[in-house]
């Protein structure tokens, strides 16, 4: 069975069944240890850069209470 036939069959399923199948496919996608290692390495590099930006004063830190106040204030205006 080719991908076209599979797509056609899936399109006939109810939306809930399609969602369940999509969820199953995503959960069962295999990632290689190489992929995981590359992602881990990239995140470590990004964290190091962000820490250095903070330490060097390149970025301005915002106190958490101000972030929450602004966020909640914006949310209240949009809901």
C-alpha positions, 0 to 999 in steps of 0.5 A: 500500500502506497502513501497515496492510498494510506492518505485516502483511507485516513481521509475517510476516518472520523476527525477523532480517529484521524487525530488519534492516528496522528498522535500515534504516528508522532509518538512512534517516530524514531529519533536517532541518538545522533539527532538527540546528540545534535539537539542537546549540543545545540541547546547547550551552546545556546544556553552558554551564549545566553548566560554570557549575554547576561553576564556581559550586560548585553541583555537587560534582565526583567524581574519576574514580578514585572513579567507576570504583571505585564503578562497578566495585564495584557491577558486581561485586556484581550479576554 
